[in-house]
Amino acid sequence: MTPSNPFPVVVVTGISGSGKSTALKVFEDLGFFCIDGLPSRMSPKIADLIFTQDSRYRGLALGMDMRQPEFLEGWDSAFAEFAAMGIVPQVLFLEARRAELVRRYATTRRPHPLESQSLGLERALEQEKNLLAAIRQNADLVLDTSDYSVHDLRRVIQTKWSAIEELGRGMRVHIITFGFKYGVPTESDFVFDLRFLPNPYFDKKLRPLSGLDQPVADYVLKSDVGVVFNEKFTDFLTYVLPLYANEGRYRITLALGCTGGRHRSVAVAESVLATLRKKRYAVTIEHRHMELG
């Protein structure tokens, strides 16, 4: 079955020990459905299943390498089948300096797929390099990961594939509201203290309500302080979030706190939520202490 709107298929391959598992984790963090160690002949069938059965994912990333006995034999036929489906997979080929690969194998103490009693690690690496030369030559991107951190790898992946070039807009933002009297969320990347805003708690009519109620939101956000703060706060967030995305961040957690976590923090958080969603960010929200305040 040919998918009508196929999302990206990325094949991650290369020299064993060069970081394919790490690269797949990056794609997984970016919303791709990932499978490692897949026989090449099975890859079109997996792609067809994902396309026709599940649309939750941003793309499909497949790890293929010499661990599969028929990896090279099935490569051309798999890509021909992809072409018949109207799909052109993009190939990410990873490699590293031999000395670095030897160091990594010494650290993990895992055998190379081609290593045997008659073939040592360095000769196995050389043989693998020769066997994969044609795939490397035709790859969409070849990366030497010798000096890469996972953050470096993430930045390159984000830049390369058009499906995730707009990650700044699609970056996941999680907003947590909380009360300082109950404790600051430990998973926060940013903590904002909103206790300077007008407090609806001291209005007997507003006290039973929460920041989800319009009278409370108006009390907080339409005050002189609230209007100026909300404007500057949203300007700040829409400025810094793309910068963090460019640095390879795929998730930011914002913690907004007031005394009890029921009124001011909730009102501001809901306003921020609406603004970021209009700008096409993927935003989730959690009112952690609202029912305790």
LOTOR-6531 format. One record per residue (C-alpha): residue number from 1; residue in three letters; x, y, z. Coordinates in nm, 2 decimals, always signed. Layout:
residues N
    i   aa      px      py      pz
  NUM  ALA       X       Y       Z
...
***
This chain:
residues 293
    i   aa      px      py      pz
    1  MET   +0.00   +0.00   +0.00
    2  THR   +0.14   +0.34   -0.10
    3  PRO   +0.09   +0.60   +0.18
    4  SER   -0.08   +0.92   +0.06
    5  ASN   +0.12   +1.15   +0.28
    6  PRO   +0.43   +0.96   +0.39
    7  PHE   +0.63   +1.11   +0.67
    8  PRO   +1.01   +1.09   +0.67
    9  VAL   +1.19   +0.76   +0.68
   10  VAL   +1.55   +0.78   +0.80
   11  VAL   +1.78   +0.49   +0.79
   12  VAL   +2.06   +0.52   +1.05
   13  THR   +2.36   +0.30   +0.96
   14  GLY   +2.74   +0.31   +0.95
   15  ILE   +3.04   +0.17   +1.13
   16  SER   +2.97   -0.04   +1.43
   17  GLY   +3.04   +0.16   +1.75
   18  SER   +3.00   +0.50   +1.58
   19  GLY   +2.68   +0.60   +1.78
   20  LYS   +2.38   +0.46   +1.59
   21  SER   +2.20   +0.38   +1.91
   22  THR   +2.26   +0.73   +2.04
   23  ALA   +2.13   +0.88   +1.71
   24  LEU   +1.82   +0.67   +1.73
   25  LYS   +1.75   +0.80   +2.08
   26  VAL   +1.78   +1.15   +1.94
   27  PHE   +1.52   +1.07   +1.68
   28  GLU   +1.30   +0.91   +1.94
   29  ASP   +1.32   +1.22   +2.15
   30  LEU   +1.21   +1.42   +1.85
   31  GLY   +0.89   +1.22   +1.80
   32  PHE   +1.01   +0.95   +1.55
   33  PHE   +0.91   +0.59   +1.58
   34  CYS   +1.24   +0.41   +1.61
   35  ILE   +1.35   +0.05   +1.56
   36  ASP   +1.70   -0.07   +1.60
   37  GLY   +1.85   -0.39   +1.46
   38  LEU   +1.59   -0.43   +1.19
   39  PRO   +1.66   -0.67   +0.90
   40  SER   +1.68   -0.45   +0.59
   41  ARG   +1.43   -0.66   +0.40
   42  MET   +1.17   -0.60   +0.67
   43  SER   +1.20   -0.22   +0.67
   44  PRO   +0.94   -0.15   +0.39
   45  LYS   +0.68   -0.36   +0.56
   46  ILE   +0.74   -0.18   +0.89
   47  ALA   +0.71   +0.15   +0.72
   48  ASP   +0.38   +0.05   +0.55
   49  LEU   +0.24   -0.07   +0.89
   50  ILE   +0.33   +0.26   +1.06
   51  PHE   +0.20   +0.47   +0.78
   52  THR   -0.13   +0.30   +0.76
   53  GLN   -0.19   +0.22   +1.13
   54  ASP   -0.04   +0.50   +1.34
   55  SER   -0.02   +0.87   +1.28
   56  ARG   +0.11   +0.98   +1.62
   57  TYR   +0.47   +0.99   +1.51
   58  ARG   +0.67   +1.26   +1.33
   59  GLY   +0.86   +1.01   +1.12
   60  LEU   +1.03   +0.67   +1.12
   61  ALA   +1.39   +0.60   +1.20
   62  LEU   +1.54   +0.26   +1.14
   63  GLY   +1.87   +0.13   +1.27
   64  MET   +2.04   -0.11   +1.03
   65  ASP   +2.39   -0.25   +1.05
   66  MET   +2.62   -0.55   +1.01
   67  ARG   +2.46   -0.72   +1.31
   68  GLN   +2.20   -0.85   +1.07
   69  PRO   +2.34   -1.13   +0.85
   70  GLU   +2.16   -1.03   +0.54
   71  PHE   +2.20   -0.66   +0.59
   72  LEU   +2.39   -0.59   +0.27
   73  GLU   +2.21   -0.85   +0.06
   74  GLY   +1.87   -0.69   +0.14
   75  TRP   +1.97   -0.33   +0.11
   76  ASP   +1.90   -0.27   -0.26
   77  SER   +1.58   -0.47   -0.27
   78  ALA   +1.45   -0.28   +0.04
   79  PHE   +1.51   +0.05   -0.12
   80  ALA   +1.35   -0.06   -0.45
   81  GLU   +1.04   -0.16   -0.25
   82  PHE   +1.05   +0.18   -0.07
   83  ALA   +1.05   +0.35   -0.42
   84  ALA   +0.75   +0.14   -0.53
   85  MET   +0.57   +0.28   -0.22
   86  GLY   +0.66   +0.64   -0.32
   87  ILE   +0.91   +0.67   -0.03
   88  VAL   +1.27   +0.79   -0.06
   89  PRO   +1.45   +0.71   +0.27
   90  GLN   +1.72   +0.94   +0.38
   91  VAL   +2.04   +0.77   +0.49
   92  LEU   +2.24   +0.89   +0.79
   93  PHE   +2.58   +0.72   +0.79
   94  LEU   +2.78   +0.74   +1.11
   95  GLU   +3.15   +0.67   +1.14
   96  ALA   +3.44   +0.76   +1.37
   97  ARG   +3.82   +0.74   +1.38
   98  ARG   +3.96   +0.39   +1.43
   99  ALA   +4.14   +0.48   +1.75
  100  GLU   +3.81   +0.62   +1.89
  101  LEU   +3.62   +0.31   +1.79
  102  VAL   +3.88   +0.08   +1.95
  103  ARG   +3.85   +0.29   +2.27
  104  ARG   +3.47   +0.26   +2.27
  105  TYR   +3.49   -0.12   +2.22
  106  ALA   +3.74   -0.14   +2.50
  107  THR   +3.50   +0.05   +2.73
  108  THR   +3.19   -0.14   +2.65
  109  ARG   +3.37   -0.48   +2.61
  110  ARG   +3.13   -0.58   +2.34
  111  PRO   +3.25   -0.78   +2.03
  112  HIS   +3.24   -0.63   +1.68
  113  PRO   +2.98   -0.80   +1.46
  114  LEU   +3.26   -0.92   +1.22
  115  GLU   +3.51   -1.01   +1.49
  116  SER   +3.61   -1.37   +1.51
  117  GLN   +3.89   -1.60   +1.62
  118  SER   +4.07   -1.53   +1.30
  119  LEU   +3.98   -1.16   +1.27
  120  GLY   +4.07   -0.91   +1.54
  121  LEU   +3.89   -0.58   +1.61
  122  GLU   +4.10   -0.35   +1.39
  123  ARG   +4.08   -0.58   +1.09
  124  ALA   +3.71   -0.63   +1.15
  125  LEU   +3.66   -0.25   +1.15
  126  GLU   +3.86   -0.22   +0.82
  127  GLN   +3.66   -0.50   +0.66
  128  GLU   +3.33   -0.33   +0.77
  129  LYS   +3.45   +0.00   +0.63
  130  ASN   +3.52   -0.16   +0.29
  131  LEU   +3.19   -0.35   +0.28
  132  LEU   +2.99   -0.03   +0.36
  133  ALA   +3.18   +0.20   +0.12
  134  ALA   +2.90   +0.21   -0.14
  135  ILE   +2.63   +0.29   +0.12
  136  ARG   +2.85   +0.56   +0.26
  137  GLN   +2.91   +0.71   -0.08
  138  ASN   +2.53   +0.75   -0.15
  139  ALA   +2.43   +0.85   +0.21
  140  ASP   +2.24   +1.18   +0.25
  141  LEU   +2.47   +1.27   +0.55
  142  VAL   +2.79   +1.13   +0.67
  143  LEU   +2.89   +1.22   +1.03
  144  ASP   +3.22   +1.15   +1.20
  145  THR   +3.11   +1.12   +1.56
  146  SER   +3.46   +1.09   +1.71
  147  ASP   +3.43   +1.43   +1.89
  148  TYR   +3.05   +1.46   +1.91
  149  SER   +2.84   +1.48   +2.22
  150  VAL   +2.47   +1.38   +2.20
  151  HIS   +2.39   +1.75   +2.19
  152  ASP   +2.61   +1.80   +1.89
  153  LEU   +2.45   +1.51   +1.71
  154  ARG   +2.10   +1.64   +1.79
  155  ARG   +2.19   +1.98   +1.64
  156  VAL   +2.31   +1.83   +1.32
  157  ILE   +2.00   +1.61   +1.29
  158  GLN   +1.77   +1.90   +1.35
  159  THR   +1.94   +2.11   +1.08
  160  LYS   +1.95   +1.83   +0.82
  161  TRP   +1.60   +1.70   +0.79
  162  SER   +1.33   +1.93   +0.67
  163  ALA   +1.07   +1.75   +0.88
  164  ILE   +1.23   +1.88   +1.20
  165  GLU   +1.39   +2.21   +1.08
  166  GLU   +1.10   +2.39   +1.26
  167  LEU   +1.18   +2.23   +1.59
  168  GLY   +1.17   +2.57   +1.77
  169  ARG   +0.80   +2.58   +1.70
  170  GLY   +0.74   +2.22   +1.77
  171  MET   +0.96   +2.19   +2.08
  172  ARG   +0.77   +2.04   +2.37
  173  VAL   +0.70   +2.29   +2.65
  174  HIS   +0.57   +2.16   +2.98
  175  ILE   +0.42   +2.42   +3.22
  176  ILE   +0.38   +2.34   +3.59
  177  THR   +0.20   +2.57   +3.83
  178  PHE   +0.28   +2.53   +4.20
  179  GLY   +0.26   +2.68   +4.54
  180  PHE   +0.58   +2.78   +4.71
  181  LYS   +0.42   +2.67   +5.04
  182  TYR   +0.42   +2.31   +4.90
  183  GLY   +0.76   +2.31   +4.73
  184  VAL   +0.93   +2.39   +4.40
  185  PRO   +0.91   +2.12   +4.13
  186  THR   +1.25   +1.96   +4.10
  187  GLU   +1.22   +1.89   +3.73
  188  SER   +1.20   +2.26   +3.64
  189  ASP   +1.43   +2.43   +3.38
  190  PHE   +1.29   +2.77   +3.47
  191  VAL   +1.12   +2.88   +3.80
  192  PHE   +0.92   +3.21   +3.80
  193  ASP   +0.80   +3.36   +4.12
  194  LEU   +0.47   +3.54   +4.06
  195  ARG   +0.40   +3.65   +4.41
  196  PHE   +0.43   +4.01   +4.31
  197  LEU   +0.11   +4.00   +4.11
  198  PRO   -0.22   +4.11   +4.27
  199  ASN   -0.35   +3.83   +4.49
  200  PRO   -0.72   +3.73   +4.45
  201  TYR   -0.70   +3.54   +4.77
  202  PHE   -0.77   +3.86   +4.96
  203  ASP   -1.10   +3.91   +4.78
  204  LYS   -1.36   +3.69   +4.95
  205  LYS   -1.56   +3.65   +4.63
  206  LEU   -1.26   +3.53   +4.43
  207  ARG   -1.09   +3.32   +4.70
  208  PRO   -1.30   +3.00   +4.63
  209  LEU   -1.23   +3.03   +4.26
  210  SER   -0.91   +2.94   +4.07
  211  GLY   -0.70   +3.09   +3.79
  212  LEU   -0.91   +2.89   +3.55
  213  ASP   -1.21   +3.11   +3.63
  214  GLN   -1.24   +3.43   +3.42
  215  PRO   -1.29   +3.67   +3.71
  216  VAL   -0.96   +3.55   +3.87
  217  ALA   -0.78   +3.57   +3.54
  218  ASP   -0.91   +3.92   +3.48
  219  TYR   -0.81   +4.03   +3.84
  220  VAL   -0.46   +3.91   +3.78
  221  LEU   -0.39   +3.98   +3.42
  222  LYS   -0.59   +4.30   +3.36
  223  SER   -0.43   +4.48   +3.65
  224  ASP   -0.17   +4.74   +3.56
  225  VAL   +0.11   +4.52   +3.68
  226  GLY   -0.04   +4.21   +3.52
  227  VAL   -0.09   +4.37   +3.17
  228  VAL   +0.28   +4.48   +3.15
  229  PHE   +0.42   +4.16   +3.30
  230  ASN   +0.22   +3.93   +3.08
  231  GLU   +0.33   +4.11   +2.77
  232  LYS   +0.70   +4.11   +2.87
  233  PHE   +0.68   +3.75   +2.99
  234  THR   +0.54   +3.61   +2.67
  235  ASP   +0.79   +3.82   +2.47
  236  PHE   +1.07   +3.67   +2.67
  237  LEU   +0.95   +3.31   +2.62
  238  THR   +0.90   +3.35   +2.25
  239  TYR   +1.25   +3.49   +2.22
  240  VAL   +1.44   +3.23   +2.43
  241  LEU   +1.26   +2.91   +2.33
  242  PRO   +1.38   +2.91   +1.97
  243  LEU   +1.74   +2.97   +2.10
  244  TYR   +1.71   +2.66   +2.32
  245  ALA   +1.58   +2.46   +2.03
  246  ASN   +1.88   +2.57   +1.82
  247  GLU   +2.10   +2.43   +2.10
  248  GLY   +1.94   +2.09   +2.07
  249  ARG   +1.68   +2.11   +2.35
  250  TYR   +1.36   +1.93   +2.27
  251  ARG   +1.18   +1.98   +2.60
  252  ILE   +1.16   +2.28   +2.84
  253  THR   +0.98   +2.27   +3.17
  254  LEU   +0.85   +2.61   +3.30
  255  ALA   +0.75   +2.63   +3.67
  256  LEU   +0.52   +2.92   +3.76
  257  GLY   +0.46   +2.97   +4.13
  258  CYS   +0.26   +3.18   +4.37
  259  THR   +0.19   +3.13   +4.74
  260  GLY   -0.07   +2.85   +4.71
  261  GLY   -0.05   +2.76   +4.34
  262  ARG   -0.42   +2.82   +4.29
  263  HIS   -0.48   +3.18   +4.16
  264  ARG   -0.20   +3.38   +4.01
  265  SER   +0.03   +3.11   +3.88
  266  VAL   -0.27   +2.93   +3.72
  267  ALA   -0.40   +3.25   +3.55
  268  VAL   -0.06   +3.33   +3.40
  269  ALA   +0.01   +2.98   +3.30
  270  GLU   -0.32   +2.95   +3.11
  271  SER   -0.24   +3.28   +2.93
  272  VAL   +0.11   +3.15   +2.84
  273  LEU   -0.04   +2.82   +2.72
  274  ALA   -0.28   +2.99   +2.48
  275  THR   +0.00   +3.22   +2.34
  276  LEU   +0.25   +2.93   +2.28
  277  ARG   -0.01   +2.71   +2.12
  278  LYS   -0.10   +3.00   +1.88
  279  LYS   +0.27   +3.00   +1.79
  280  ARG   +0.25   +2.62   +1.72
  281  TYR   +0.45   +2.50   +2.01
  282  ALA   +0.36   +2.16   +2.15
  283  VAL   +0.25   +2.26   +2.51
  284  THR   +0.13   +2.06   +2.80
  285  ILE   +0.02   +2.20   +3.14
  286  GLU   +0.00   +2.06   +3.49
  287  HIS   -0.17   +2.25   +3.78
  288  ARG   +0.02   +2.06   +4.05
  289  HIS   -0.11   +2.23   +4.37
  290  MET   -0.43   +2.40   +4.25
  291  GLU   -0.66   +2.18   +4.45
  292  LEU   -0.44   +2.23   +4.76
  293  GLY   -0.44   +2.61   +4.77
***
